[in-house]
């Protein structure tokens, strides 16, 4: 009997907020493996705000535009069930943009070409060590951890005693970035949506102050949380949060531009900012991508992150969800701020004993 592969495809490009009907659930028969290919049964997916940017038909960006009528591009971890590749055998684990589908047929040797933009030349897939934990691979030891580490350690370069602000601080990247700055001796102010999240920042993640972005007095509360000004700002949101932080920068303050979850659902444009504050404060705004760093730099970052986890210096936040059918609604909830930490959607339920930092 031919195996049917269920896929969530991108049926149309979102205009403004993402809707469930931007996606379509289809089923297609699996094709025969060609030389060099492997068949992967997906275990878990990691949804990320950046996927919203990839859905736009834009000429610029950090990543290739998602094609219509193909599985939604998202990172996953899976198990090889059949192989025509000399270095892979059934039971091996693999990670990469496996897409929103139950099975993926991939060539592990593939690399991104010019269409990959900032990804050009990098591997598409990686083989994992035996019995790797998909949650760590898709989170703290993956793209989120690398963005938090490289953006904080290399771009911001935190110093002891500085006040550093992190937006989307209860998210997958922000929660780690703030803790990394704290390990370097900085005073950390986290911005998150709602009292539950801001309490989480101070009670569990060792932030010094949590500021509620939804508060009607948000800007005043942020100003009171930073009486000496903001030495550096790790920006995951853009939008009104960036606008509120710019006037509070100290002279020669730094801003690491990591993401824009606050404006990704904007129907038109990406926001207007009073950038005169950058001139007045002689500030530096710097965008960055984890793909501009060498393999050696990324390996060093992962090694340091793993060491901090082993020491108990980093708390890990995960939003563990279950079921292939919920992928679109889970992604929409993530963009709306109804998720905490790294959002993981499990197809094969994980071993509860391996749960790290589950809320």
Buried (B, 14 or more C-beta within 10 A) or exposed (E): EEEEBBBBBBBEEBEEBBEEEBBBBBEBEBEEBEEBBBBBBBBBBBBBBBBBBBBBEEEEEBBBBBEEEEBBBBBBBBBBBBBBBEEBEEEBBBBBBBBBBBBBBBBBEEEBEEEBBBBEEEBBBEBBEEEBBBBBBBBBBBBBBBBBBBBBBBBBEBEEEBBBBBBBBBBBBBBBBBBBBBBBEBBBBBBBBBEEBBBBBBEBBBBBBBBBBEBEEBBEBBBEBBEEBBBBBBBBBBBBBBBBBBBBBBEEBBBBBBBBBBBBBBEEEEBEBEEEBBEEBEBBBEBBBBBEBEEEBBEBBBEBBBEBBEEEBBBBBBBBBBEBEEBBEBBBBBBEBEBBBBBBBBBEEBEEEEEBBBE
